[in-house]
Amino acid sequence: MTVIILTTTINVQNKIFLNQINKEERLNTYLQSIKEWFFKTSLKIIVVENSGYPFEELKEFISNRFELISFNESELPEANYLLGNTSKGASELFSISYSIKNSKIIDPSDFIIKITGRYFIEDFEKIINNYNLNEYDGLCQNNINRCEIVGCNYKENNNVFNQSTIIDGNDCNHIEFLYTQRIQKLDKVLILCPLNILPTKMGGADCEICIL
């Protein structure tokens, strides 16, 4: 089965490349997207939030196909290595890895797809249902150098989503490069078609996007 991990951060921290920093704006963007995923798909959904926001607005959705994992990155001993780290991508990798380790709804037979939580893709479930994801090791966007959507078979999750942010011995502040390198090492990768979405404000730039 397919499980999507929607990554969210309500209370922004000391990260670079951030544009939308207003808490209420971020919350409203996420809530709109998450509710669309819940009501318009049958996918298993994990919402992971790394700044301690509890998402009380979504508690009623919790079920065997919807899970909330909320923590405060600055309070977890295992995340101490992130203190002072200004990379959004480093925190995202920790969030994904943490959610996979602590999820109660992920099965070893699942295909895991990380999607940036602010984006809802109307036809996503229909598109991926055209493929047998069990035949693939990984999944990426049509432009492999973008990272709003990255996925892999459960058995590859530690290769794609492990917490290291190192490329060739050097710190990597641009997570796109890291994901690209990891996906390219997999044997069989599903490259998605361009995906249309309603115009949605980006978190890291003062613009909207309508294609992922």
C-alpha positions as a LaTeX table, in Angstrom:
\begin{tabular}{lrrr}
\hline
Residue & $x$ (\AA) & $y$ (\AA) & $z$ (\AA) \\
\hline
Met1 & 0.00 & 0.00 & 0.00 \\
Thr2 & 1.08 & 3.60 & $-0.49$ \\
Val3 & 1.69 & 5.82 & 2.53 \\
Ile4 & 2.40 & 9.52 & 2.15 \\
Ile5 & 4.36 & 11.50 & 4.72 \\
Leu6 & 3.32 & 15.15 & 4.72 \\
Thr7 & 6.13 & 17.24 & 6.21 \\
Thr8 & 5.12 & 20.37 & 8.12 \\
Thr9 & 6.66 & 23.08 & 10.31 \\
Ile10 & 4.31 & 25.59 & 11.92 \\
Asn11 & 6.74 & 27.51 & 14.16 \\
Val12 & 9.71 & 28.44 & 12.01 \\
Gln13 & 13.16 & 28.25 & 13.51 \\
Asn14 & 16.62 & 29.48 & 12.54 \\
Lys15 & 16.48 & 28.18 & 8.98 \\
Ile16 & 17.69 & 29.84 & 5.81 \\
Phe17 & 15.70 & 30.17 & 2.57 \\
Leu18 & 12.41 & 30.87 & 4.34 \\
Asn19 & 9.84 & 33.31 & 3.02 \\
Gln20 & 6.50 & 32.42 & 4.60 \\
Ile21 & 7.19 & 32.78 & 8.31 \\
Asn22 & 3.78 & 33.84 & 9.66 \\
Lys23 & 2.47 & 31.01 & 11.85 \\
Glu24 & $-1.21$ & 31.46 & 10.96 \\
Glu25 & $-0.49$ & 31.61 & 7.23 \\
Arg26 & 1.57 & 28.45 & 7.41 \\
Leu27 & $-1.06$ & 26.66 & 9.49 \\
Asn28 & $-3.90$ & 27.56 & 7.13 \\
Thr29 & $-1.90$ & 26.44 & 4.10 \\
Tyr30 & $-1.11$ & 23.09 & 5.69 \\
Leu31 & $-4.63$ & 22.48 & 7.00 \\
Gln32 & $-6.20$ & 23.09 & 3.62 \\
Ser33 & $-3.83$ & 20.67 & 1.92 \\
Ile34 & $-4.00$ & 17.95 & 4.59 \\
Lys35 & $-7.79$ & 17.92 & 4.62 \\
Glu36 & $-7.82$ & 17.57 & 0.84 \\
Trp37 & $-5.53$ & 14.55 & 1.08 \\
Phe38 & $-7.73$ & 13.01 & 3.76 \\
Phe39 & $-11.11$ & 13.52 & 2.12 \\
Lys40 & $-10.16$ & 13.11 & $-1.53$ \\
Thr41 & $-7.85$ & 10.08 & $-1.37$ \\
Ser42 & $-7.78$ & 6.66 & 0.25 \\
Leu43 & $-4.02$ & 6.79 & 0.85 \\
Lys44 & $-2.48$ & 6.17 & 4.24 \\
Ile45 & $-1.34$ & 9.57 & 5.55 \\
Ile46 & 1.24 & 10.54 & 8.13 \\
Val47 & 1.44 & 14.21 & 9.08 \\
Val48 & 4.77 & 14.94 & 10.77 \\
Glu49 & 5.31 & 18.29 & 12.51 \\
Asn50 & 8.74 & 19.13 & 13.93 \\
Ser51 & 8.19 & 22.34 & 15.94 \\
Gly52 & 5.85 & 21.05 & 18.63 \\
Tyr53 & 2.54 & 22.15 & 17.12 \\
Pro54 & $-0.03$ & 19.46 & 18.12 \\
Phe55 & $-2.49$ & 19.90 & 15.21 \\
Glu56 & $-5.53$ & 19.63 & 17.47 \\
Glu57 & $-7.57$ & 20.54 & 14.37 \\
Leu58 & $-6.79$ & 17.10 & 12.91 \\
Lys59 & $-7.14$ & 14.83 & 15.95 \\
Glu60 & $-10.58$ & 13.62 & 14.83 \\
Phe61 & $-9.04$ & 12.14 & 11.68 \\
Ile62 & $-6.71$ & 9.76 & 13.53 \\
Ser63 & $-7.38$ & 6.20 & 12.37 \\
Asn64 & $-5.68$ & 3.21 & 10.81 \\
Arg65 & $-5.02$ & 5.36 & 7.72 \\
Phe66 & $-4.23$ & 8.72 & 9.31 \\
Glu67 & $-1.51$ & 9.43 & 11.84 \\
Leu68 & $-0.18$ & 12.56 & 13.53 \\
Ile69 & 3.44 & 12.62 & 14.68 \\
Ser70 & 4.31 & 15.88 & 16.42 \\
Phe71 & 7.54 & 16.64 & 18.25 \\
Asn72 & 9.76 & 19.58 & 19.02 \\
Glu73 & 13.08 & 19.07 & 17.30 \\
Ser74 & 14.89 & 21.26 & 19.83 \\
Glu75 & 13.76 & 19.04 & 22.72 \\
Leu76 & 14.72 & 15.61 & 21.38 \\
Pro77 & 18.14 & 14.33 & 22.48 \\
Glu78 & 18.53 & 12.40 & 19.22 \\
Ala79 & 18.11 & 15.68 & 17.32 \\
Asn80 & 20.82 & 17.52 & 19.24 \\
Tyr81 & 23.04 & 17.43 & 16.16 \\
Leu82 & 20.56 & 19.83 & 14.50 \\
Leu83 & 21.02 & 22.60 & 17.07 \\
Gly84 & 22.24 & 25.64 & 15.19 \\
Asn85 & 21.83 & 23.92 & 11.83 \\
Thr86 & 20.19 & 26.38 & 9.42 \\
Ser87 & 19.32 & 23.80 & 6.75 \\
Lys88 & 15.61 & 23.11 & 6.27 \\
Gly89 & 16.56 & 19.90 & 4.50 \\
Ala90 & 18.49 & 18.54 & 7.48 \\
Ser91 & 15.42 & 19.00 & 9.68 \\
Glu92 & 13.18 & 17.47 & 7.02 \\
Leu93 & 15.34 & 14.34 & 6.83 \\
Phe94 & 15.17 & 13.96 & 10.61 \\
Ser95 & 11.37 & 14.39 & 10.52 \\
Ile96 & 10.91 & 11.74 & 7.84 \\
Ser97 & 13.28 & 9.27 & 9.50 \\
Tyr98 & 11.67 & 9.90 & 12.90 \\
Ser99 & 8.16 & 9.39 & 11.54 \\
Ile100 & 9.10 & 6.12 & 9.81 \\
Lys101 & 10.68 & 4.79 & 13.01 \\
Asn102 & 7.74 & 5.82 & 15.21 \\
Ser103 & 4.77 & 5.21 & 12.91 \\
Lys104 & 2.09 & 2.72 & 13.87 \\
Ile105 & 0.53 & 2.57 & 10.39 \\
Ile106 & 3.56 & 1.91 & 8.15 \\
Asp107 & 4.03 & $-1.71$ & 7.10 \\
Pro108 & 7.21 & $-3.22$ & 5.61 \\
Ser109 & 5.25 & $-3.85$ & 2.41 \\
Asp110 & 4.40 & $-0.14$ & 1.96 \\
Phe111 & 5.77 & 2.31 & $-0.56$ \\
Ile112 & 6.64 & 5.54 & 1.26 \\
Ile113 & 6.27 & 8.91 & $-0.46$ \\
Lys114 & 7.32 & 12.15 & 1.19 \\
Ile115 & 5.35 & 15.19 & $-0.01$ \\
Thr116 & 5.84 & 18.74 & 1.21 \\
Gly117 & 2.76 & 19.28 & 3.35 \\
Arg118 & 1.58 & 22.51 & 1.75 \\
Tyr119 & 0.84 & 20.88 & $-1.61$ \\
Phe120 & $-2.23$ & 18.85 & $-2.58$ \\
Ile121 & $-2.12$ & 17.01 & $-5.91$ \\
Glu122 & $-5.64$ & 16.29 & $-7.16$ \\
Asp123 & $-4.77$ & 13.37 & $-9.46$ \\
Phe124 & $-1.89$ & 11.92 & $-7.48$ \\
Glu125 & $-3.58$ & 8.73 & $-6.29$ \\
Lys126 & $-5.03$ & 8.05 & $-9.73$ \\
Ile127 & $-1.62$ & 8.53 & $-11.35$ \\
Ile128 & 0.34 & 6.27 & $-9.01$ \\
Asn129 & $-2.37$ & 3.61 & $-9.18$ \\
Asn130 & $-1.43$ & 3.18 & $-12.83$ \\
Tyr131 & 1.82 & 1.58 & $-11.64$ \\
Asn132 & 2.73 & $-1.39$ & $-9.50$ \\
Leu133 & 4.92 & 0.46 & $-7.03$ \\
Asn134 & 6.22 & $-2.85$ & $-5.66$ \\
Glu135 & 8.25 & $-3.09$ & $-8.87$ \\
Tyr136 & 10.11 & 0.15 & $-8.10$ \\
Asp137 & 12.88 & 1.01 & $-5.66$ \\
Gly138 & 12.23 & 4.74 & $-5.73$ \\
Leu139 & 10.12 & 7.58 & $-7.07$ \\
Cys140 & 10.89 & 11.16 & $-8.01$ \\
Gln141 & 9.36 & 14.18 & $-9.70$ \\
Asn142 & 9.58 & 14.75 & $-13.43$ \\
Asn143 & 12.44 & 17.12 & $-12.62$ \\
Ile144 & 14.68 & 14.95 & $-10.46$ \\
Asn145 & 16.40 & 18.07 & $-9.11$ \\
Arg146 & 13.26 & 19.13 & $-7.24$ \\
Cys147 & 12.29 & 17.62 & $-3.92$ \\
Glu148 & 8.66 & 18.38 & $-3.12$ \\
Ile149 & 7.99 & 14.69 & $-3.81$ \\
Val150 & 10.43 & 11.85 & $-3.10$ \\
Gly151 & 9.56 & 8.22 & $-2.53$ \\
Cys152 & 10.90 & 4.73 & $-2.09$ \\
Asn153 & 10.03 & 1.16 & $-1.28$ \\
Tyr154 & 10.12 & 0.57 & 2.49 \\
Lys155 & 13.25 & $-1.58$ & 2.15 \\
Glu156 & 15.10 & 1.42 & 0.67 \\
Asn157 & 13.97 & 3.97 & 3.23 \\
Asn158 & 17.28 & 4.07 & 5.06 \\
Asn159 & 19.11 & 4.71 & 1.80 \\
Val160 & 16.80 & 7.54 & 0.70 \\
Phe161 & 15.74 & 9.11 & 4.01 \\
Asn162 & 18.63 & 8.46 & 6.38 \\
Gln163 & 19.56 & 11.48 & 8.47 \\
Ser164 & 23.01 & 12.13 & 7.04 \\
Thr165 & 23.22 & 15.39 & 5.09 \\
Ile166 & 26.70 & 14.70 & 3.73 \\
Ile167 & 27.66 & 14.50 & 0.05 \\
Asp168 & 31.21 & 13.31 & $-0.63$ \\
Gly169 & 32.29 & 14.34 & 2.86 \\
Asn170 & 30.80 & 17.84 & 2.67 \\
Asp171 & 27.74 & 19.28 & 4.40 \\
Cys172 & 24.82 & 19.78 & 2.01 \\
Asn173 & 22.51 & 22.74 & 2.64 \\
His174 & 20.53 & 22.08 & $-0.55$ \\
Ile175 & 18.57 & 18.92 & 0.12 \\
Glu176 & 17.66 & 18.64 & $-3.57$ \\
Phe177 & 21.25 & 17.61 & $-4.35$ \\
Leu178 & 21.21 & 14.96 & $-1.65$ \\
Tyr179 & 17.91 & 13.41 & $-2.76$ \\
Thr180 & 19.06 & 13.43 & $-6.40$ \\
Gln181 & 22.25 & 11.59 & $-5.50$ \\
Arg182 & 20.39 & 9.01 & $-3.44$ \\
Ile183 & 17.62 & 8.39 & $-5.98$ \\
Gln184 & 20.14 & 7.96 & $-8.80$ \\
Lys185 & 21.79 & 5.12 & $-6.88$ \\
Leu186 & 18.59 & 3.05 & $-6.92$ \\
Asp187 & 18.08 & 0.41 & $-9.60$ \\
Lys188 & 14.53 & 1.11 & $-10.74$ \\
Val189 & 13.01 & 4.57 & $-10.28$ \\
Leu190 & 9.54 & 5.77 & $-11.28$ \\
Ile191 & 9.80 & 9.27 & $-12.75$ \\
Leu192 & 6.45 & 11.01 & $-12.44$ \\
Cys193 & 4.83 & 13.12 & $-15.12$ \\
Pro194 & 4.55 & 16.87 & $-14.42$ \\
Leu195 & 1.83 & 17.26 & $-11.79$ \\
Asn196 & $-0.65$ & 20.13 & $-11.86$ \\
Ile197 & $-1.76$ & 21.72 & $-8.59$ \\
Leu198 & $-3.77$ & 24.79 & $-7.72$ \\
Pro199 & $-1.43$ & 27.80 & $-7.37$ \\
Thr200 & 0.16 & 27.42 & $-3.93$ \\
Lys201 & 2.55 & 29.76 & $-2.15$ \\
Met202 & 5.98 & 28.31 & $-1.59$ \\
Gly203 & 7.47 & 28.32 & 1.88 \\
Gly204 & 10.94 & 29.31 & 0.78 \\
Ala205 & 10.28 & 31.88 & $-1.93$ \\
Asp206 & 7.89 & 34.75 & $-2.53$ \\
Cys207 & 5.99 & 33.08 & $-5.35$ \\
Glu208 & 3.33 & 30.51 & $-6.13$ \\
Ile209 & 3.80 & 27.28 & $-8.06$ \\
Cys210 & 1.24 & 25.32 & $-10.04$ \\
Ile211 & 3.32 & 22.41 & $-11.37$ \\
Leu212 & 5.34 & 19.90 & $-9.34$ \\
\hline
\end{tabular}
